[in-house]
């Protein structure tokens, strides 16, 4: 019986709504699956045939430690998603790569820790396109933690938040706020084994001028959704770009593509979630079994 480790974190153990369904699906498929914390030093990862990252939601404030763990696990067993993809995907600078590939990414301006916050913010604002406000968030972050939404008139408050992040040695991402998210939320398209599985709608998290409750265990309002043809096309294009960039021999067991509508209604790429995204399995009957089928296929092919 193949042994599977579903990697979570000490802080998030028992709080992942996907996990019970995934464990049940593994058992039905004849897999010996256990949910184990990546930051539990007592775990012997080499005992498993495959380690699947799931709710490792606390990596953002210790990314170097997390990536070191990923490398050690990949050296002794099969890690999914693969370590090179995790290193790329855990820093939002990857969005600039996707924009360079021609994808309609929400415009990104990165500010590095050695920059002066006020001139950097003023240069960003002078570029225009911020009628509905803008977002200041760390380039390495999970959920909406440490993200703030501001209007152009809140320059002082925004500069203060930018300075705090830079002083902590964190790169910062500045983006225009797309107001359509207040009306329609984000649409998350979930792919399992390289095939579109289902979509979900996430309500907006950011109010003006304050941090979202973006801690790893913060609740989100999630409802099932229908993906439009335009959303499907953009998500497919994003995953095609990923396959080319990493010369993938097999589809990833999971990927989540988060989209927001622009003012003209066309979708824009917010995130390509490949590390530890919620897959909204409770909102999609049968999805857990489809994910496990993708894992079984990887075990059988050895890829």
N, C-alpha and C positions, 0 to 999 in steps of 0.2 A: 504494500500500500504506500504510494508516494506521500512524503511528508511535506506539508506546506506551512510556512510561517507567514502570518498576516501581521505586518509590522505596524504597531501603534506607538504610543508614548506613555510614560508613567502618568503624566498629567491628564491624558485624555482617555485612559483605559475605562471602558464601560460607558463612554459618552458618544460613540460613533453609531448612529442609527443604521448604517449599512452593515455593520459587523455581524449582528445575529443572522441576518438573511444570508450573508456570504458564508458563514460557518455552516449553516444548515445546507446550503447548496453544495458545499464541498463534501459534506458527509454523504449526501445523496449520490454524489458522483464517485464515491469510494476513495476520497482523499482524506488523509489524516491531517487536519488543519488546526492550528493553534494561533490565537491572538497573543502576540508578545511585544513588549515595549523595546523600541530601538535603544533606549537609554538605560536598559536594565543590564548591568555588567555581568550578571550571572548566566545569561542566555548563551548557549553554544550554537551559533548560527550554522556551523558546518554540518550539523546533524540533519539539516533540512535539504530536500531536493530543490526547493525553490523558496525564495523570500519575496513576498509581494508587499510593496509599500502601500499602506492605507492611511491611517489617521496619525501620521507623524507631524501633527500640527504645530508643534512647539519649536520647529527647527530654525525659525527666522532669526531669533536672537542668539543662536549659536550655530550658524551655518557651517563654519569651518569644522566644528566637531561632528556635525551631522554628515558632511561630505567625507570626512575621514572614516566614519563608520560605514558609509556606503562603499568606499573603496575596500575596506577590510572584508565586508560581506561578499562583495563581488569576487574577491580573490579566493574565497573558499566555497562558494556555491553560486547558483544562478540568482541574480538580483533583477527584479522587474519593478518599475521600468529601469533600463540600464543606467549605470553610473554616469557615463558622459552626458546623457540627456538630463539627468537630475542636476548635474553641475550647471549646465546651461540654463535650465528652466527655473532654478531657485533664485535667480537674479533677473529682475525685470529689464535689464539691458537686452535680453533676448528679443524684446519687442522691436528694438531698432533693427535687429537682423531680419525680422519678418517684414518690417516696413521696407527695408532694402530689397527684399524679395518681391516687392510690389503689392503686398497685401494692404487692404485699407484699415490700418491700425489707427486707433485714436492717437492724434499727434502726441509725441513724447519729447520732452526736454529734460535732460539729465543734468543734475548739479552734483559735482563731486565734493568730497569733504574739505578740500583745500580752497574752495571758492568762497568769496565774500557773499553772504546771503542777500543783502539788499540789492547790490548791483545785479546779481544773477536773477532775482525775482523781477526787478524792473525791466531787464532785457527781455524776459519772458513775456511780461505784460505788454510791452511795446510792440510785440509781434501781433497783437490783436487776436480776435476769434474767441474772446472770453465773455461774451455778453451774458451767458448763463452762469458765470463763475468758473472756478478752476479748482483742481484738486492738488494737494501737496501730500505725497506719501513716500515711504521708504522704498528704495529699489529692491530691497530684500525684506519681504513681509508676507504674512499670511492673513487671509481675510481682509478686513478693513482696519486692522490694528495699526494705530499711529497714523492713520490717514485723516486729513481734514479737508473740508470743502469751504471755499471762501468766495466772496465777490471781489471785484476789482477795487471796491472801496474799502476792503478790509486788508489793505496791503501791510499795515503794521502787524496785525495779528498773524498773517500768513508768513511774514518775514521772521517773526519770533519762532513759529513752529519750524520753519526751514532751518533757522539757526540751531535750534535744539537738536535736530536730527544730524546736521553737519558736525556739530560739536561732539556728538557721540560717535563720530567716524563712519556715519552711514551715508551712502549715496542716496540722492533724492530724485524722484520722478515728479515732474510737473505736467499736468494735462488739463485741457479744457473740460469742463463739466458738461455732459450732454443731457439737457433737461428732459428729453424723452424718457429717461430712466425713471423719473418721478411718476410718470403716467403709466408706463408699461414695464418697468423693471428691467432686469437683465434676463436674457435667454441663454440657458446653458444647454449645449448639445453634447450628448454623451455617446462616445464610440467605444464599442467593446470588440476586441479582436479585429480592429480595423473597419468594422461595419457600424453604421449609424444604428443606435439602439433606441434612444428616446430623448426627449427634451423636457426641461423644467424651467419655470419662471421663478426668479428671485426678486423680491421686493427691494427697492432702494434702501441703502443703509446710511448714507451720509446726509446729515442736516447741515445747515450753514454754520460755519464758525466753530464747530466743536468736533471732537473725536467721535467716531462711531464706536459703538460697543463691539469692537472687533477682536476681543480676546478669543483664544482658540475654542472655547466652549460657548461662545455667544450664539443664541438661537437665531435662525433665519426663517423668514416666511417663504416656504417653497410650495409651489403648486405645479401639477403637470401642465405641459404646454405642447402645442403643435408647432413644429419648425416649418417656416415658410421655405419655398424653393430658393429664394435669395440667401436665406440663412444657411440652408444645406450646402449651397454652392460655395459660400465663403468658408464654411467649416471644412469641406472636402479639400478646398484649395490650400488651406492652412496645413492640413495633415499631409498633403502632397509635398508641400515645401519642406516639412519636417523630414519626410522620408528621403528626399533628395539630400538634405543637409547632412544627415547622419548615415546615408547609404544603408538604410534598414533592410535586413534580409527577411524579416517577418513583421507583421503589424504588431503594434503595441497592444498589450492586453486591455488597456484602458487609456482614454484621453478625453478631456472635456474642453470644449471650445465655448468661451463666454463672449456673448455679443450684446451690444447696445445699439439702438437705432439712432441715427443722426436726425437732424431736423427735417431732412427730406424723406425720412422713412427708410433709407437704405441702411443695412447693417454695418457696424464697425467692430473690429476685433478689440476686445478689452483684455482678455487673457487667453493663453493656451495652457491649460492646466494639465501637467504631466507628472507631477510629483505626488501629491497627497490630496487630490480633490475628493470632496464628497461626490458620490455618483448617483445619489438620490434613488437608491434601490427601492425604498418603500413606496415611492411614487410611480414605480414602473414594474408591474408584475412580470415575472419571468426574466428580468434583467440579471439577477444574481446568477441564475443558471447559465445565461449567455456568457457572463464573465468567467465562470468556472470552466465552461467549454473551451474558452480561449486559453485558459491555463493548462488544461489537459492537452490541447493541441501543442502547446509549447513543450510540455514534458515529453510528448511522443516524438516530436521532431528533433528535440535537443537544441533548438534555436533559442 
